[in-house]
Amino acid sequence: MTAELFQLLLPWLLILLAMLTGTLLEKAHFKRIHRREREFEGLPTLSTKQTPTDREVSSSALVMGDVVVSIDYFKRFLANLRNIFGGEVRSYGSLVDRGRREAVLRMKEQCPDADLIVNVRIETSSVSQGGKKQLGSVEVLAYGTAIRFATEPALENS
Amino acid sequence: MLLSNVEQIPGKTILEHYGVVSGSTVRAKNVGRDFAASLKNIVGGELKGYTQLLSESRAQAVERMKTQAAELGANAIVNVRFSTSSITQGASEIFAYGTAVKVED
């Protein structure tokens, strides 16, 4: 009798556990993201191919950052509910947002002394696509070309 | 070997083109990682095992691309692109390609 009751309650317990810890973990992650984004405010990223200045480039390198993030059990439950009625699935929105910002930050962390990153591309793919047990996880890859300008700014004709 | 994902190596002149070079690798997840990931899946967050797996494979694909370019006598690869595709459940292919060129030193 108790075993049956336990079996009946287990999914709900998991959902409750996921709701509490998942929300806490996500908040902590966003806090870390905000802090690191402030740290890297001085390193702009562009999605254009051209560098916007005429300054002389001293070195460049390909940099990338990637991350695989997964959604929690509770949010997956919410998303499944949302599938019935349609509309915006906010729980997945925060998942990809987390992934993209984390990937961009990891890319920036590869080149802390760069002046600029041009041609930034962000690619999202699902890890276990078409699998029977859908993990609800995404992989995000961000890559670009980091540029460091020569220390002396280009002399202007006087 | 210089890499960039724009059409030139910033600040350098391209002297010669050698055509497209590519590198790829297919990696499978292992059971241990799958188990850890399914646990982590309850509370959500980063699946570190998968992140590591994918960045290792990407490094390998880039390495193979570089080897191919070096064989052609190139010293840089421009316009590098990455693509990821899942072939079957549990295995993913990482593909890197670009144009091998020679730039001034």
Contacts between the chains, C-beta under 8 A, distances in Angstrom:
chain1	res1	chain2	res2	distance
A	14	B	42	6.0
A	17	B	42	6.9
A	17	B	43	7.3
A	18	B	42	5.3
A	18	B	43	5.6
A	18	B	44	7.1
A	21	B	43	4.5
A	22	B	43	4.9
A	22	B	44	4.5
A	22	B	45	7.7
A	25	B	43	6.1
A	25	B	44	6.5
A	25	B	45	5.1
A	26	B	44	6.7
A	26	B	45	7.5
A	29	B	45	6.8
A	29	B	46	8.0
A	49	B	6	4.6
A	49	B	7	6.5
A	51	B	10	6.4
A	56	B	11	6.6
A	57	B	10	4.4
A	57	B	11	3.1
A	58	B	11	6.9
A	59	B	11	7.6
A	60	B	2	7.2
A	60	B	4	5.7
A	60	B	9	6.2
A	60	B	10	4.4
A	60	B	11	6.7
A	61	B	2	7.5
A	61	B	3	6.9
A	61	B	4	7.6
A	62	B	3	3.7
A	62	B	4	5.7
A	62	B	5	6.0
A	62	B	80	5.9
A	64	B	58	7.3
A	64	B	82	7.6
A	66	B	51	6.4
A	66	B	54	5.9
A	66	B	55	5.6
A	66	B	58	7.1
A	67	B	46	6.0
A	67	B	51	5.5
A	68	B	46	6.6
A	68	B	47	4.6
A	68	B	50	4.0
A	68	B	51	4.7
A	68	B	54	6.6
A	69	B	44	7.5
A	69	B	45	6.5
A	69	B	46	5.4
A	69	B	47	7.1
A	70	B	37	7.3
A	70	B	40	6.4
A	70	B	41	5.1
A	70	B	44	5.5
A	70	B	45	6.6
A	70	B	46	7.7
A	70	B	47	5.3
A	71	B	44	5.3
A	72	B	41	7.8
A	72	B	42	6.6
A	72	B	43	5.2
A	72	B	44	3.1
A	72	B	45	7.7
A	73	B	41	7.3
A	73	B	42	4.8
A	73	B	43	7.5
A	73	B	44	7.7
A	75	B	44	6.9
A	95	B	44	7.7
A	102	B	46	7.5
A	118	B	6	6.2
A	118	B	10	7.6
A	119	B	5	5.2
A	119	B	6	4.7
A	121	B	5	6.8
A	121	B	81	7.9
A	123	B	82	6.7
A	123	B	83	7.6
A	123	B	84	7.2
A	125	B	84	4.6
A	125	B	85	7.6
A	125	B	86	7.6
A	126	B	86	7.3
A	127	B	47	7.9
A	127	B	50	5.9
A	127	B	86	7.1
A	127	B	92	6.9
A	128	B	86	7.2
A	128	B	89	6.0
A	128	B	90	7.3
A	129	B	86	4.6
A	129	B	89	7.9
A	130	B	86	7.3
A	130	B	89	6.5
A	131	B	89	4.1
A	131	B	90	7.5
A	132	B	89	7.3
A	133	B	38	7.8
A	135	B	37	6.9
A	135	B	38	7.7
A	135	B	41	5.9
A	136	B	41	7.3
A	137	B	37	7.7
A	137	B	41	7.2
A	137	B	47	6.0
A	137	B	50	7.4
A	139	B	50	7.2
A	139	B	51	8.0
A	139	B	54	6.0
A	139	B	84	6.7
A	141	B	54	7.9
A	141	B	58	7.6
A	141	B	82	6.1
A	141	B	84	7.1
A	143	B	5	6.2
A	143	B	80	7.9
A	143	B	82	6.4
A	144	B	5	6.4
A	145	B	4	4.3
A	145	B	5	5.4
A	145	B	6	5.3
A	145	B	10	6.8
A	147	B	10	5.3
